[in-house]
Amino acid sequence: MSHMLSLLTSESPIQASSSMLCYYINKTAGIQNIRVMREAGCLLERIIFAKERVLFEAWPDCYLEIYSQGRNETNLDRVDCKLYQINEGV
């Protein structure tokens, strides 16, 4: 069973009142590098192993960069963090 890595810390630079809680799963068989990005730069960078799950905080204007290693190339996906937001009221 996969373990969940929580990236929420008391030193988080994101204020709880303006942030959203997000959840990402590496559904691939390989390692991915993820970055939570904002216009001002990178807020968080982590390596996520195959089938690993991660919780992170982000502002509504943040996006997630997902780097995956393929055959002889590195793939990059940029996705709005809102797509990974946890709906706490559901």
N, C-alpha and C positions, 0 to 999 in steps of 0.2 A: 504494500500500500504506500502511496506517495505521502510524503510529509509536506506540511504547509510551512513555508518560510514567511514569517511576518516581518515586514520592513517598517513597521510602526514603532517609533522610539520616542522617548520623552524629549529628545533633542531635535525632533522633527522641525524643519523650518517652516512648515505649513501650519497656519492657524486653523484649529478645528472648526471655527465658525464659518470659514470660507472654503473649506476643503471637502472633497468627496472621497469615500472609501472605494477602492477598486480591487478587482480580483482577476488574476491572469493565470492561465494554465499553459505550460509548454506541452502541446499535444503531439510534438514530433518525437522521433526516436533519437534525436541529437541534442547537443547543447545549444542554447541560445543566449545571446547577450541582450539585455533590455535596458533601455534608458528612458526615464521620464524626463521629457524636455518641455521647456517653456521658451518664450522669445528671449529671455535673459540668459538662457543656457541650460545646462544639464542639472537637474535636481537630484537624480538618483541613477546609479548604474549598478546592475547586478548580473551575474551569470546564473542562468536557470537551467538545471539539468532536465533530461527527458522525463516527461510526465510530472514534473514538479509544479507546485502551485505557490502563488505568492499573493500576499495582500500588500497594498501600498496606498498612500494618500497622494492626492493630486489636486490642483486647482482646476476649475472647469475649462480653462484655456490651455491646459497641458495636452501633450500628445505622447504616445508611446512609440519609440523606435525599437523594432525587433530585428536583430541581426541573426540570421541562420546560416550555417555553413552547408553548402551544397557541393555537388561534384565540381571541383575546380573553380568555384565561385562562392561569393558571399552574397546572400539575398538580404535586402533591407525592406521592411514594411514600416510605414508610418500610419498610425491609427489614432484617432481621437480617444483620449482616456475616458470620455463619457460612455463609450461602447463597453467599457469594462467596469463601469460604476455598479456598485451593489445597491439595489433598491431595498433599503432597510425597512420600509413600511409594508413590504409585501409578505 
